Amino acid sequence: MPKRIGPRQPRRIYLAQWRESRALTQKQLGERLGVTDITVSRWERATRALNTTTLEAVADALQIEPQDLYRPPSTPSLDAMLRDAPEAIRRQALAIIETLRKTGT
């Protein structure tokens, strides 16, 4: 039987954990972004989606890269994991990441 194709599950965003790791309240993060604490709460509970522009603004306000929002703060970043990789593997991984960014995947 073929696999059913349905809507893609949204990727989890670790906004609350990142905000807390930066010792910010929802209100403080909202002030940095020009939104209310209610909006931040809705983003954290995934009742309101973050578009790409907003995701980038949130990451900037938290002083992280946008892709970092897709992992808990306690998990090493891709850059940190690749730091000790052989140069050829590092270049390949970075090329794949750049391709994914351009295609919006």
MMTF fields as JSON, N, C-alpha, C and O atoms, coordinates in Angstrom:
{
  "mmtfVersion": "1.0.0",
  "mmtfProducer": "UNKNOWN",
  "numBonds": 419,
  "numAtoms": 420,
  "numGroups": 105,
  "numChains": 1,
  "numModels": 1,
  "chainsPerModel": [1],
  "groupsPerChain": [105],
  "chainIdList": ["A"],
  "bondAtomList": [4, 2, 8, 6, 12, 10, 16, 14, 20, 18, 24, 22, 28, 26, 32, 30, 36, 34, 40, 38, 44, 42, 48, 46, 52, 50, 56, 54, 60, 58, 64, 62, 68, 66, 72, 70, 76, 74, 80, 78, 84, 82, 88, 86, 92, 90, 96, 94, 100, 98, 104, 102, 108, 106, 112, 110, 116, 114, 120, 118, 124, 122, 128, 126, 132, 130, 136, 134, 140, 138, 144, 142, 148, 146, 152, 150, 156, 154, 160, 158, 164, 162, 168, 166, 172, 170, 176, 174, 180, 178, 184, 182, 188, 186, 192, 190, 196, 194, 200, 198, 204, 202, 208, 206, 212, 210, 216, 214, 220, 218, 224, 222, 228, 226, 232, 230, 236, 234, 240, 238, 244, 242, 248, 246, 252, 250, 256, 254, 260, 258, 264, 262, 268, 266, 272, 270, 276, 274, 280, 278, 284, 282, 288, 286, 292, 290, 296, 294, 300, 298, 304, 302, 308, 306, 312, 310, 316, 314, 320, 318, 324, 322, 328, 326, 332, 330, 336, 334, 340, 338, 344, 342, 348, 346, 352, 350, 356, 354, 360, 358, 364, 362, 368, 366, 372, 370, 376, 374, 380, 378, 384, 382, 388, 386, 392, 390, 396, 394, 400, 398, 404, 402, 408, 406, 412, 410, 416, 414],
  "bondOrderList": [1, 1, 1, 1, 1, 1, 1, 1, 1, 1, 1, 1, 1, 1, 1, 1, 1, 1, 1, 1, 1, 1, 1, 1, 1, 1, 1, 1, 1, 1, 1, 1, 1, 1, 1, 1, 1, 1, 1, 1, 1, 1, 1, 1, 1, 1, 1, 1, 1, 1, 1, 1, 1, 1, 1, 1, 1, 1, 1, 1, 1, 1, 1, 1, 1, 1, 1, 1, 1, 1, 1, 1, 1, 1, 1, 1, 1, 1, 1, 1, 1, 1, 1, 1, 1, 1, 1, 1, 1, 1, 1, 1, 1, 1, 1, 1, 1, 1, 1, 1, 1, 1, 1, 1],
  "groupList": [{"groupName": "MET", "atomNameList": ["N", "CA", "C", "O"], "elementList": ["N", "C", "C", "O"], "formalChargeList": [0, 0, 0, 0], "bondAtomList": [1, 0, 2, 1, 3, 2], "bondOrderList": [1, 1, 2], "singleLetterCode": "M", "chemCompType": "L-PEPTIDE LINKING"}, {"groupName": "PRO", "atomNameList": ["N", "CA", "C", "O"], "elementList": ["N", "C", "C", "O"], "formalChargeList": [0, 0, 0, 0], "bondAtomList": [1, 0, 2, 1, 3, 2], "bondOrderList": [1, 1, 2], "singleLetterCode": "P", "chemCompType": "L-PEPTIDE LINKING"}, {"groupName": "LYS", "atomNameList": ["N", "CA", "C", "O"], "elementList": ["N", "C", "C", "O"], "formalChargeList": [0, 0, 0, 0], "bondAtomList": [1, 0, 2, 1, 3, 2], "bondOrderList": [1, 1, 2], "singleLetterCode": "K", "chemCompType": "L-PEPTIDE LINKING"}, {"groupName": "ARG", "atomNameList": ["N", "CA", "C", "O"], "elementList": ["N", "C", "C", "O"], "formalChargeList": [0, 0, 0, 0], "bondAtomList": [1, 0, 2, 1, 3, 2], "bondOrderList": [1, 1, 2], "singleLetterCode": "R", "chemCompType": "L-PEPTIDE LINKING"}, {"groupName": "ILE", "atomNameList": ["N", "CA", "C", "O"], "elementList": ["N", "C", "C", "O"], "formalChargeList": [0, 0, 0, 0], "bondAtomList": [1, 0, 2, 1, 3, 2], "bondOrderList": [1, 1, 2], "singleLetterCode": "I", "chemCompType": "L-PEPTIDE LINKING"}, {"groupName": "GLY", "atomNameList": ["N", "CA", "C", "O"], "elementList": ["N", "C", "C", "O"], "formalChargeList": [0, 0, 0, 0], "bondAtomList": [1, 0, 2, 1, 3, 2], "bondOrderList": [1, 1, 2], "singleLetterCode": "G", "chemCompType": "PEPTIDE LINKING"}, {"groupName": "GLN", "atomNameList": ["N", "CA", "C", "O"], "elementList": ["N", "C", "C", "O"], "formalChargeList": [0, 0, 0, 0], "bondAtomList": [1, 0, 2, 1, 3, 2], "bondOrderList": [1, 1, 2], "singleLetterCode": "Q", "chemCompType": "L-PEPTIDE LINKING"}, {"groupName": "TYR", "atomNameList": ["N", "CA", "C", "O"], "elementList": ["N", "C", "C", "O"], "formalChargeList": [0, 0, 0, 0], "bondAtomList": [1, 0, 2, 1, 3, 2], "bondOrderList": [1, 1, 2], "singleLetterCode": "Y", "chemCompType": "L-PEPTIDE LINKING"}, {"groupName": "LEU", "atomNameList": ["N", "CA", "C", "O"], "elementList": ["N", "C", "C", "O"], "formalChargeList": [0, 0, 0, 0], "bondAtomList": [1, 0, 2, 1, 3, 2], "bondOrderList": [1, 1, 2], "singleLetterCode": "L", "chemCompType": "L-PEPTIDE LINKING"}, {"groupName": "ALA", "atomNameList": ["N", "CA", "C", "O"], "elementList": ["N", "C", "C", "O"], "formalChargeList": [0, 0, 0, 0], "bondAtomList": [1, 0, 2, 1, 3, 2], "bondOrderList": [1, 1, 2], "singleLetterCode": "A", "chemCompType": "L-PEPTIDE LINKING"}, {"groupName": "TRP", "atomNameList": ["N", "CA", "C", "O"], "elementList": ["N", "C", "C", "O"], "formalChargeList": [0, 0, 0, 0], "bondAtomList": [1, 0, 2, 1, 3, 2], "bondOrderList": [1, 1, 2], "singleLetterCode": "W", "chemCompType": "L-PEPTIDE LINKING"}, {"groupName": "GLU", "atomNameList": ["N", "CA", "C", "O"], "elementList": ["N", "C", "C", "O"], "formalChargeList": [0, 0, 0, 0], "bondAtomList": [1, 0, 2, 1, 3, 2], "bondOrderList": [1, 1, 2], "singleLetterCode": "E", "chemCompType": "L-PEPTIDE LINKING"}, {"groupName": "SER", "atomNameList": ["N", "CA", "C", "O"], "elementList": ["N", "C", "C", "O"], "formalChargeList": [0, 0, 0, 0], "bondAtomList": [1, 0, 2, 1, 3, 2], "bondOrderList": [1, 1, 2], "singleLetterCode": "S", "chemCompType": "L-PEPTIDE LINKING"}, {"groupName": "THR", "atomNameList": ["N", "CA", "C", "O"], "elementList": ["N", "C", "C", "O"], "formalChargeList": [0, 0, 0, 0], "bondAtomList": [1, 0, 2, 1, 3, 2], "bondOrderList": [1, 1, 2], "singleLetterCode": "T", "chemCompType": "L-PEPTIDE LINKING"}, {"groupName": "VAL", "atomNameList": ["N", "CA", "C", "O"], "elementList": ["N", "C", "C", "O"], "formalChargeList": [0, 0, 0, 0], "bondAtomList": [1, 0, 2, 1, 3, 2], "bondOrderList": [1, 1, 2], "singleLetterCode": "V", "chemCompType": "L-PEPTIDE LINKING"}, {"groupName": "ASP", "atomNameList": ["N", "CA", "C", "O"], "elementList": ["N", "C", "C", "O"], "formalChargeList": [0, 0, 0, 0], "bondAtomList": [1, 0, 2, 1, 3, 2], "bondOrderList": [1, 1, 2], "singleLetterCode": "D", "chemCompType": "L-PEPTIDE LINKING"}, {"groupName": "ASN", "atomNameList": ["N", "CA", "C", "O"], "elementList": ["N", "C", "C", "O"], "formalChargeList": [0, 0, 0, 0], "bondAtomList": [1, 0, 2, 1, 3, 2], "bondOrderList": [1, 1, 2], "singleLetterCode": "N", "chemCompType": "L-PEPTIDE LINKING"}],
  "groupTypeList": [0, 1, 2, 3, 4, 5, 1, 3, 6, 1, 3, 3, 4, 7, 8, 9, 6, 10, 3, 11, 12, 3, 9, 8, 13, 6, 2, 6, 8, 5, 11, 3, 8, 5, 14, 13, 15, 4, 13, 14, 12, 3, 10, 11, 3, 9, 13, 3, 9, 8, 16, 13, 13, 13, 8, 11, 9, 14, 9, 15, 9, 8, 6, 4, 11, 1, 6, 15, 8, 7, 3, 1, 1, 12, 13, 1, 12, 8, 15, 9, 0, 8, 3, 15, 9, 1, 11, 9, 4, 3, 3, 6, 9, 8, 9, 4, 4, 11, 13, 8, 3, 2, 13, 5, 13],
  "groupIdList": [1, 2, 3, 4, 5, 6, 7, 8, 9, 10, 11, 12, 13, 14, 15, 16, 17, 18, 19, 20, 21, 22, 23, 24, 25, 26, 27, 28, 29, 30, 31, 32, 33, 34, 35, 36, 37, 38, 39, 40, 41, 42, 43, 44, 45, 46, 47, 48, 49, 50, 51, 52, 53, 54, 55, 56, 57, 58, 59, 60, 61, 62, 63, 64, 65, 66, 67, 68, 69, 70, 71, 72, 73, 74, 75, 76, 77, 78, 79, 80, 81, 82, 83, 84, 85, 86, 87, 88, 89, 90, 91, 92, 93, 94, 95, 96, 97, 98, 99, 100, 101, 102, 103, 104, 105],
  "secStructList": [7, 7, 7, 7, 7, 7, 7, 7, 7, 7, 7, 7, 7, 7, 2, 2, 2, 2, 2, 2, 2, 6, 6, 7, 7, 2, 2, 2, 2, 2, 2, 2, 2, 6, 1, 7, 2, 2, 2, 2, 2, 2, 2, 2, 6, 6, 1, 1, 7, 7, 7, 2, 2, 2, 2, 2, 2, 2, 2, 2, 2, 2, 6, 1, 7, 4, 4, 4, 4, 4, 1, 7, 6, 6, 1, 7, 7, 2, 2, 2, 2, 2, 6, 6, 1, 7, 2, 2, 2, 2, 2, 2, 2, 2, 2, 2, 2, 2, 2, 2, 2, 2, 2, 6, 7],
  "xCoordList": [0.844, 0.0, 0.892, 1.807, 0.651, 1.488, 1.294, 0.234, 2.345, 2.295, 1.41, 1.527, 0.54, -0.335, 0.459, 1.258, 0.223, 0.885, -0.104, -1.2, 0.293, -0.569, 0.2, 1.336, -0.4, 0.296, 1.538, 1.554, 2.554, 3.8, 3.601, 2.972, 4.136, 4.089, 5.042, 6.175, 4.599, 5.509, 6.673, 6.515, 7.838, 8.999, 8.868, 8.387, 9.307, 9.216, 10.197, 11.342, 9.74, 10.577, 10.778, 9.819, 12.012, 12.361, 12.46, 13.404, 11.494, 11.52, 11.52, 12.323, 10.645, 10.563, 11.884, 12.343, 12.494, 13.755, 14.867, 15.663, 14.918, 15.939, 15.7, 16.638, 14.423, 14.107, 14.527, 15.147, 14.19, 14.551, 16.067, 16.596, 16.765, 18.229, 18.886, 20.014, 18.175, 18.67, 18.113, 18.309, 17.42, 16.838, 15.903, 15.934, 15.075, 14.102, 12.692, 12.402, 11.828, 10.41, 9.77, 10.373, 8.549, 7.832, 7.645, 7.735, 7.389, 7.196, 8.472, 8.42, 9.616, 10.886, 11.212, 11.645, 11.002, 11.246, 10.277, 10.663, 9.025, 8.034, 8.424, 8.251, 8.95, 9.38, 10.518, 10.559, 11.438, 12.542, 12.041, 12.653, 10.91, 10.379, 9.23, 8.783, 8.753, 7.635, 6.3, 5.394, 6.177, 4.917, 4.551, 5.342, 3.357, 2.936, 3.436, 3.849, 3.388, 3.749, 2.758, 3.108, 1.536, 0.53, 0.96, 0.812, 1.484, 1.971, 3.124, 3.168, 4.058, 5.191, 4.665, 5.144, 3.701, 3.108, 2.487, 2.631, 1.814, 1.193, 2.245, 2.05, 3.357, 4.455, 5.001, 5.25, 5.184, 5.757, 4.83, 5.301, 3.537, 2.568, 2.2, 1.409, 2.765, 2.516, 1.053, 0.549, 0.374, -0.98, -0.931, -1.936, 0.217, 0.452, 1.791, 2.803, 1.778, 2.989, 3.94, 3.531, 5.216, 6.252, 6.601, 6.958, 6.504, 6.963, 8.478, 9.079, 9.081, 10.542, 11.105, 12.12, 10.462, 10.945, 10.882, 11.819, 9.787, 9.631, 10.62, 11.201, 10.807, 11.765, 13.164, 13.884, 13.537, 14.849, 14.937, 15.972, 13.857, 13.839, 13.941, 14.651, 13.232, 13.287, 14.708, 15.246, 15.31, 16.681, 17.642, 18.526, 17.462, 18.317, 18.139, 19.116, 16.906, 16.629, 17.255, 17.63, 17.365, 17.963, 19.468, 20.131, 19.99, 21.414, 21.854, 22.886, 21.031, 21.349, 21.06, 20.508, 21.426, 21.095, 19.675, 19.249, 18.936, 17.558, 17.458, 16.521, 18.397, 18.323, 18.497, 18.094, 19.089, 19.252, 17.909, 17.809, 16.88, 15.559, 14.939, 13.973, 15.498, 14.973, 15.671, 15.473, 16.48, 17.141, 17.126, 17.1, 17.144, 17.201, 18.535, 19.539, 18.556, 19.811, 20.929, 22.108, 20.568, 21.578, 22.244, 23.254, 21.693, 22.25, 23.262, 22.989, 24.439, 25.434, 24.926, 24.161, 25.347, 24.955, 25.654, 26.637, 25.13, 25.741, 27.171, 28.065, 27.386, 28.743, 29.694, 30.826, 29.23, 30.077, 30.369, 31.487, 29.368, 29.581, 30.524, 31.305, 30.449, 31.295, 32.707, 33.607, 32.894, 34.181, 35.348, 36.419, 35.14, 36.208, 36.154, 36.962, 35.212, 35.09, 36.184, 36.691, 36.543, 37.513, 36.99, 35.78, 37.875, 37.514, 36.563, 35.62, 36.792, 35.932, 34.493, 33.549, 34.319, 32.972, 32.333, 31.147, 33.11, 32.6, 32.1, 31.015, 32.893, 32.483, 31.201, 30.308, 31.102, 29.9, 28.676, 27.623, 28.817, 27.692, 27.252, 26.055, 28.189, 27.845, 27.188, 26.297, 27.614, 26.99, 25.551, 24.669, 25.307, 23.941, 23.069, 21.934, 23.59, 22.827, 22.478, 21.351, 23.424, 23.165, 22.1, 21.245, 22.138, 21.12, 19.744, 18.764, 19.67, 18.393, 17.873, 16.668, 18.761, 18.327, 17.747, 16.726, 18.406, 17.95, 16.602, 15.778, 16.381, 15.125, 14.017, 12.857, 14.375, 13.375, 12.921, 11.852, 13.704, 13.369, 13.749, 13.54],
  "yCoordList": [-1.175, 0.0, 1.242, 1.332, 2.197, 3.401, 4.257, 4.268, 4.956, 5.847, 7.044, 7.643, 7.38, 8.528, 9.816, 9.983, 10.702, 11.996, 13.009, 13.177, 13.676, 14.674, 15.945, 16.096, 16.848, 18.09, 17.833, 16.956, 18.6, 18.469, 18.941, 19.971, 18.186, 18.587, 19.768, 19.737, 20.786, 21.907, 21.463, 20.635, 22.03, 21.726, 22.453, 23.584, 21.78, 22.384, 23.536, 23.446, 24.601, 25.772, 25.85, 25.752, 26.024, 26.058, 27.498, 27.854, 28.305, 29.719, 29.945, 30.734, 29.279, 29.495, 29.145, 29.872, 28.032, 27.639, 28.642, 28.972, 29.124, 30.118, 31.426, 32.047, 31.833, 33.07, 32.939, 33.845, 31.811, 31.6, 31.506, 31.959, 30.92, 30.823, 32.202, 32.385, 33.157, 34.538, 35.385, 36.6, 34.74, 35.399, 36.543, 37.618, 36.289, 37.287, 36.808, 35.614, 37.735, 37.428, 37.545, 38.078, 37.045, 37.202, 38.685, 39.097, 39.47, 40.908, 41.564, 42.38, 41.218, 41.81, 41.439, 42.289, 40.164, 39.758, 40.475, 40.935, 40.568, 41.285, 42.736, 43.261, 43.391, 44.786, 44.91, 45.864, 43.959, 43.978, 43.834, 44.34, 43.13, 42.841, 43.754, 43.718, 44.567, 45.452, 44.739, 45.141, 43.657, 42.922, 42.772, 43.112, 42.265, 42.076, 40.748, 39.859, 40.636, 39.37, 38.268, 37.088, 38.648, 37.667, 37.039, 35.833, 37.853, 37.332, 36.363, 35.296, 36.729, 35.845, 34.532, 33.459, 34.606, 33.405, 32.519, 31.297, 33.123, 32.354, 31.686, 30.554, 32.372, 31.748, 30.557, 29.498, 30.73, 29.662, 28.446, 27.31, 28.679, 27.575, 27.054, 26.12, 27.649, 27.27, 27.449, 26.719, 28.429, 28.755, 29.869, 30.163, 30.475, 31.453, 31.105, 30.964, 30.97, 30.576, 31.76, 32.919, 31.418, 32.411, 32.348, 31.281, 33.474, 33.47, 33.657, 33.906, 33.541, 33.596, 34.915, 34.93, 36.014, 37.325, 37.457, 37.958, 37.01, 37.089, 36.155, 36.511, 34.972, 34.009, 34.623, 34.47, 35.307, 35.962, 37.084, 37.26, 37.84, 38.923, 38.373, 38.93, 37.281, 36.651, 36.171, 36.407, 35.498, 35.01, 36.167, 36.076, 37.241, 38.425, 38.998, 39.38, 39.057, 39.582, 38.698, 39.184, 37.395, 36.459, 36.28, 35.554, 36.946, 36.887, 35.468, 34.983, 34.812, 33.484, 33.447, 34.399, 32.36, 32.166, 31.605, 30.882, 31.92, 31.412, 29.894, 29.395, 29.153, 27.687, 27.182, 26.06, 27.988, 27.581, 27.427, 26.682, 28.12, 28.023, 26.636, 26.304, 25.825, 24.481, 23.426, 22.228, 23.866, 22.945, 23.566, 24.789, 22.727, 23.285, 23.99, 23.627, 24.979, 25.698, 24.79, 25.103, 23.68, 22.774, 21.892, 21.247, 21.859, 21.055, 21.899, 23.061, 21.331, 22.126, 22.538, 21.809, 23.681, 24.165, 23.339, 22.648, 23.423, 22.718, 23.199, 22.398, 24.493, 25.034, 24.408, 24.061, 24.265, 23.664, 22.203, 21.733, 21.483, 20.081, 19.922, 18.973, 20.859, 20.76, 21.301, 21.046, 22.033, 22.673, 21.688, 22.016, 20.483, 19.497, 18.483, 17.556, 18.657, 17.737, 18.012, 19.13, 16.991, 17.226, 18.302, 18.437, 19.046, 20.189, 19.805, 20.543, 18.666, 18.253, 18.021, 18.407, 17.408, 17.168, 18.485, 18.704, 19.357, 20.673, 21.454, 22.033, 21.473, 22.192, 21.612, 22.357, 20.268, 19.629, 19.98, 20.319, 19.9, 20.202, 21.65, 21.928, 22.559, 23.977, 24.24, 25.083, 23.531, 23.677, 23.182, 23.801, 22.074, 21.538, 22.522, 22.787, 23.058, 24.023, 25.249, 25.741, 25.739, 26.923, 26.624, 27.468, 25.447, 25.047, 24.997, 25.468, 24.428, 24.358, 25.744, 25.989, 26.647, 28.031, 28.703, 29.385, 28.507, 29.146, 28.609, 29.354, 27.316, 26.713, 26.847, 26.55, 27.295, 27.478, 26.185, 26.138, 25.148, 23.847, 23.796, 22.777],
  "zCoordList": [0.0, 0.0, 0.0, 0.819, -0.892, -0.936, 0.315, 0.94, 0.64, 1.8, 1.476, 0.407, 2.393, 2.214, 2.355, 3.276, 1.437, 1.476, 2.018, 1.484, 3.077, 3.692, 3.959, 3.509, 4.676, 4.972, 5.817, 6.682, 5.552, 6.287, 7.725, 7.968, 8.661, 10.063, 10.26, 9.779, 10.951, 11.182, 12.064, 12.961, 11.791, 12.611, 13.931, 14.0, 14.97, 16.295, 16.419, 15.977, 17.017, 17.279, 18.79, 19.555, 19.209, 20.625, 21.132, 21.838, 20.771, 21.115, 22.619, 23.116, 23.352, 24.802, 25.485, 26.366, 25.077, 25.692, 25.395, 26.274, 24.156, 23.811, 24.571, 25.071, 24.648, 25.375, 26.83, 27.387, 27.445, 28.846, 29.033, 30.048, 28.057, 28.169, 28.1, 28.557, 27.531, 27.46, 28.604, 28.637, 29.535, 30.719, 30.335, 30.933, 29.329, 28.888, 29.2, 29.126, 29.546, 29.686, 28.31, 27.378, 28.191, 26.927, 26.614, 25.458, 27.633, 27.435, 26.923, 26.002, 27.506, 27.074, 25.625, 24.848, 25.261, 23.876, 22.948, 21.873, 23.362, 22.556, 22.33, 21.23, 23.365, 23.227, 22.226, 21.448, 22.238, 21.267, 19.836, 18.895, 19.687, 18.356, 17.95, 16.803, 18.879, 18.576, 18.532, 17.802, 19.331, 19.417, 20.899, 21.778, 21.162, 22.544, 23.096, 22.351, 24.412, 25.053, 24.668, 24.674, 24.338, 23.903, 22.575, 22.377, 21.676, 20.397, 20.622, 20.01, 21.498, 21.805, 22.38, 22.011, 23.265, 23.848, 22.765, 22.8, 21.827, 20.742, 19.866, 19.424, 19.609, 18.858, 19.627, 19.05, 20.926, 21.74, 21.824, 21.87, 21.843, 21.911, 20.529, 20.407, 19.497, 18.099, 17.688, 16.835, 18.305, 17.859, 16.815, 16.167, 16.658, 15.595, 14.96, 15.647, 13.647, 12.928, 12.764, 12.699, 12.701, 12.43, 10.95, 10.449, 10.238, 8.854, 8.847, 9.892, 7.703, 7.602, 8.104, 8.799, 7.762, 8.187, 9.704, 10.327, 10.294, 11.741, 12.435, 13.461, 11.881, 12.433, 12.48, 13.467, 11.424, 11.379, 12.412, 13.055, 12.57, 13.561, 14.975, 15.811, 15.243, 16.564, 16.847, 17.928, 15.873, 16.046, 16.299, 17.15, 15.563, 15.749, 17.153, 17.797, 17.623, 18.968, 20.046, 21.113, 19.763, 20.713, 20.495, 21.236, 19.477, 19.12, 18.775, 19.24, 17.939, 17.44, 15.949, 15.399, 15.297, 13.887, 13.797, 14.698, 12.738, 12.625, 12.753, 13.377, 12.179, 12.26, 13.686, 13.993, 14.563, 15.955, 16.663, 17.638, 16.187, 16.81, 16.658, 17.346, 15.753, 15.527, 16.386, 16.183, 17.334, 18.263, 19.651, 19.786, 20.684, 22.045, 22.279, 21.667, 23.147, 23.412, 23.926, 23.758, 24.543, 25.096, 24.032, 24.314, 22.82, 21.738, 20.972, 20.672, 20.647, 19.919, 18.539, 17.907, 18.092, 16.768, 15.695, 15.962, 14.487, 13.369, 13.158, 12.884, 13.285, 13.134, 14.141, 13.804, 15.383, 16.416, 16.093, 16.301, 15.586, 15.253, 14.066, 14.01, 13.115, 11.927, 12.151, 11.35, 13.219, 13.473, 13.42, 12.909, 13.947, 13.992, 12.85, 12.803, 11.938, 10.812, 9.787, 9.697, 9.019, 7.935, 6.983, 6.8, 6.395, 5.541, 4.409, 4.124, 3.762, 2.643, 3.115, 2.425, 4.26, 4.801, 5.195, 4.947, 5.805, 6.208, 4.998, 5.038, 3.915, 2.7, 2.121, 1.719, 2.077, 1.546, 2.385, 1.846, 3.681, 4.575, 4.407, 4.339, 4.341, 4.182, 2.831, 2.735, 1.786, 0.467, 0.499, -0.097, 1.188, 1.314, 2.08, 1.685, 3.16, 3.959, 3.126, 3.187, 2.36, 1.52, 0.476, 0.209, -0.111, -1.085, -0.435, -1.011, 0.763, 1.483, 1.828, 1.759, 2.196, 2.506, 1.274, 1.354, 0.122, -1.105, -1.567, -2.1, -1.361, -1.81, -0.776, -1.06, 0.429, 1.479, 2.118, 2.727, 1.992, 2.588, 4.033, 4.69]
}
